[in-house]
């Protein structure tokens, strides 16, 4: 019996090693494909931008020079800091409100009937229409930006959480009920662990919504922030500075989305192994 165990152990080690090698190979391949895609996009952009009026567009080389200049004189760093504070505040508030709201709507039919329609309506509403109202309520500074980010983001998080709760296997709920678990215990020990991937999907979608929210608020207020840099550059016909600010927004959104993906892999490592998709 001991001999069989000793023979099985090296086989298990070999399987784990081969799995690790395949994972590293896929990661290297994915990074190469991503880098190639970026290079192709930059080349196309460079060639296309050189064929039009410099007032209308700027090639990546000019955008890079403008970005370096704006970082050097502190313009971009100041703008990023002014945008980051209300962005993070509004995004965190959206998580604090959206996740519990989605859990309650998905778990309890009474709550779904009472406010589910309101969440759907809020998600479908063009939030840019509320910006003038928010400016009257919150002014032109930090508060209106955070409020716009929170409002743009909270419904996406709530709906994805709600959808995740509704797709929790009924058998798991029934097992908890059979063992006389309370509703709070079923929610905390069965529902929430099962819903983590859906919550993370909502957070990833929320990143894009939050970026749109902060930019809309800064477009209307035109007081500081990356959105203010875009407005000023557009008014002064400086497409290189304008595109530099847009690139910063895109890079920040990609980085934050990647961070959320990393958190998801820590919280729900089993999800990638059981999820579909090509490898």
C-alpha positions in Angstrom: 0.0 0.0 0.0 2.8 2.4 0.9 4.5 1.6 -2.4 1.4 2.5 -4.3 1.2 5.8 -2.5 4.9 6.5 -3.3 4.3 5.8 -6.9 1.2 8.1 -7.0 3.0 11.0 -5.4 5.5 11.6 -8.3 2.7 11.3 -10.8 0.7 14.0 -9.0 3.9 16.2 -8.9 4.4 15.7 -12.6 0.8 16.6 -13.4 1.1 19.8 -11.3 4.4 20.7 -13.0 3.0 20.2 -16.5 -0.1 22.2 -15.6 2.1 25.1 -14.3 4.2 24.9 -17.5 1.1 25.1 -19.7 -0.2 28.0 -17.7 3.1 29.9 -18.1 3.2 29.2 -21.8 -0.4 30.5 -22.2 0.5 33.7 -20.3 3.6 34.3 -22.4 1.6 33.8 -25.6 -1.2 36.1 -24.4 1.4 38.9 -23.6 3.0 38.5 -27.0 -0.4 38.8 -28.7 -1.3 41.8 -26.6 2.0 43.5 -27.4 1.5 42.8 -31.1 -2.0 44.2 -31.1 -0.7 47.4 -29.5 2.1 47.8 -32.0 -0.2 47.3 -34.9 -2.7 49.8 -33.6 0.0 52.4 -33.0 1.4 51.9 -36.5 -2.0 52.4 -38.1 -2.7 55.4 -35.9 0.7 57.0 -36.8 0.2 56.5 -40.5 -3.4 57.7 -40.5 -2.8 60.7 -38.4 -0.1 62.0 -40.7 -2.5 62.1 -43.6 -4.9 64.6 -41.9 -4.7 68.2 -40.7 -2.6 68.5 -37.5 -5.4 70.5 -36.0 -7.8 67.5 -36.3 -5.5 64.7 -35.1 -2.1 63.9 -33.7 0.1 60.8 -34.3 1.3 58.7 -31.3 4.7 60.2 -31.5 3.3 63.7 -31.0 1.0 62.5 -28.2 3.9 60.9 -26.4 5.9 64.1 -26.6 2.9 66.0 -25.2 2.4 63.5 -22.5 6.1 63.7 -21.4 5.8 67.5 -21.4 2.6 67.5 -19.4 4.1 65.1 -16.8 7.3 67.2 -16.7 5.5 70.5 -15.9 3.1 68.8 -13.5 -0.1 69.4 -15.5 -1.0 65.8 -16.0 -0.1 64.6 -12.5 -2.2 67.4 -11.0 -5.1 66.6 -13.2 -4.9 62.8 -12.5 -4.8 63.5 -8.7 -7.8 65.9 -9.0 -9.8 63.2 -10.9 -8.6 60.2 -8.8 -10.0 61.5 -5.5 -13.7 61.8 -6.5 -13.3 58.8 -8.8 -12.3 56.5 -6.0 -14.7 58.0 -3.5 -17.7 57.5 -5.9 -16.6 54.0 -7.0 -16.2 52.8 -3.4 -19.6 54.3 -2.5 -21.1 52.4 -5.5 -19.6 49.1 -4.2 -20.9 49.7 -0.7 -24.4 50.4 -2.0 -24.6 48.3 -5.1 -23.4 44.9 -3.8 -25.8 44.7 -0.8 -28.6 46.1 -2.9 -28.1 43.4 -5.6 -27.9 40.7 -2.9 -31.2 41.8 -1.3 -33.0 42.1 -4.7 -31.8 38.8 -5.9 -32.5 36.9 -2.6 -35.9 38.3 -1.6 -38.8 38.6 -4.0 -40.5 41.3 -2.0 -37.4 43.6 -2.4 -37.2 42.7 -6.1 -40.8 43.6 -6.6 -40.4 46.8 -4.6 -37.3 48.3 -6.1 -36.0 46.0 -8.9 -37.7 48.1 -11.5 -36.1 51.2 -10.1 -32.6 49.7 -10.5 -33.3 48.7 -14.1 -34.7 52.1 -14.9 -31.6 53.8 -13.3 -29.2 51.6 -15.3 -31.1 52.5 -18.6 -31.3 56.2 -17.9 -28.8 58.4 -19.7 -27.1 59.9 -16.6 -25.7 62.8 -18.6 -29.3 64.2 -18.4 -28.9 64.4 -14.6 -25.7 66.3 -14.6 -27.2 69.8 -14.5 -29.4 68.7 -11.6 -26.4 67.3 -9.8 -24.6 70.6 -10.3 -27.4 72.4 -8.6 -27.5 70.0 -5.7 -23.7 69.4 -5.2 -22.0 72.4 -6.7 -19.1 72.4 -9.1 -16.4 70.7 -7.1 -15.5 67.3 -5.5 -19.0 66.4 -4.5 -20.6 66.5 -7.9 -17.9 64.4 -9.4 -18.1 61.7 -6.8 -21.9 61.8 -7.1 -21.8 61.3 -10.9 -19.3 58.4 -10.6 -21.4 56.7 -7.9 -24.6 57.1 -9.8 -23.1 55.9 -13.1 -21.6 52.8 -11.4 -24.0 51.6 -8.7 -26.7 50.2 -11.0 -24.2 48.1 -13.0 -22.8 46.6 -9.9 -26.3 46.0 -8.4 -27.7 44.3 -11.6 -24.7 42.0 -12.0 -24.9 41.0 -8.3 -28.7 40.5 -8.6 -28.2 38.3 -11.7 -25.5 36.3 -9.9 -27.8 35.6 -6.9 -30.6 34.4 -9.2 -28.2 31.9 -10.8 -27.0 30.3 -7.5 -27.9 26.6 -7.7 -31.2 26.0 -6.0 -29.9 22.7 -4.5 -27.3 24.7 -2.4 -30.1 26.8 -1.0 -32.2 23.8 -0.2 -29.3 22.0 1.5 -28.9 25.1 3.8 -32.7 25.1 4.5 -32.7 21.4 5.3 -30.0 21.9 7.9 -32.1 24.8 9.4 -29.7 27.5 8.5 -30.9 31.0 9.0 -31.4 33.4 6.1 -28.4 35.4 7.1 -26.3 32.3 7.3 -27.5 31.1 3.9 -26.7 34.5 2.5 -23.2 34.8 4.0 -22.0 31.2 3.6 -23.8 30.0 0.4 -25.0 32.9 -1.7 -22.1 35.4 -1.4 -19.3 32.9 -2.2 -21.3 31.7 -5.2 -21.9 35.3 -6.4 -18.3 36.6 -6.2 -17.6 36.1 -10.0 -20.8 38.1 -10.8 -19.9 40.8 -8.3 -16.4 41.1 -9.9 -18.0 41.3 -13.4 -20.1 44.2 -12.1 -17.0 45.9 -10.7 -15.2 45.5 -14.1 -18.2 47.0 -15.9 -18.4 49.7 -13.3 -14.8 50.8 -14.0 -15.9 51.9 -17.5 -19.0 53.5 -16.2 -17.1 55.4 -13.5 -14.6 56.8 -16.0 -17.5 58.0 -18.1 -19.0 59.6 -15.0 -15.9 61.5 -14.0 -15.3 62.7 -17.5 -18.9 63.9 -17.9 -18.7 65.8 -14.6 -15.5 67.4 -15.5 -16.7 68.3 -19.0 -19.6 70.2 -17.5 -17.8 71.8 -14.6 -14.5 72.4 -16.6 -12.7 72.8 -13.3 -9.5 70.7 -13.2 -9.1 67.0 -13.6 -8.3 65.0 -16.7 -11.6 65.9 -18.3 -10.8 69.6 -17.8 -7.5 69.0 -19.6 -9.4 67.5 -22.5 -11.8 70.4 -22.7 -8.9 73.0 -22.5 -6.9 71.2 -25.2 -10.0 70.9 -27.5 -10.8 74.6 -27.1 -7.1 75.6 -27.9 -6.9 73.1 -30.9 -4.1 71.0 -29.3 -5.1 67.4 -30.3 -1.8 66.0 -29.0 -2.5 67.2 -25.4 -6.1 66.1 -25.8 -5.2 62.6 -26.9 -2.6 62.4 -24.2 -5.3 62.9 -21.6 -7.5 60.3 -23.3 -4.6 57.8 -23.3 -4.1 58.3 -19.6 -7.8 57.6 -18.9 -7.6 54.4 -21.0 -4.5 53.2 -19.3 -6.0 53.9 -15.9 -9.2 52.0 -16.8 -7.2 49.0 -18.1 -5.0 48.9 -15.0 -7.9 49.1 -12.6 -9.8 46.4 -14.6 -6.7 44.2 -14.3 -6.5 44.8 -10.6 -10.1 43.7 -10.2 -9.3 40.6 -12.2 -6.3 39.9 -9.8 -8.6 40.3 -6.8 -11.1 37.9 -8.3 -8.4 35.3 -8.8 -7.5 35.6 -5.1 -11.1 35.5 -3.9 -12.5 32.9 -6.3 -9.5 30.9 -7.7 -11.9 28.1 -8.7 -13.8 30.2 -11.2 -11.2 30.2 -14.0 -10.8 26.4 -13.8 -14.5 25.7 -14.2 -15.4 28.6 -16.5 -15.8 28.1 -20.3 -13.8 29.7 -23.0 -10.9 28.7 -25.2 -7.4 28.3 -23.8 
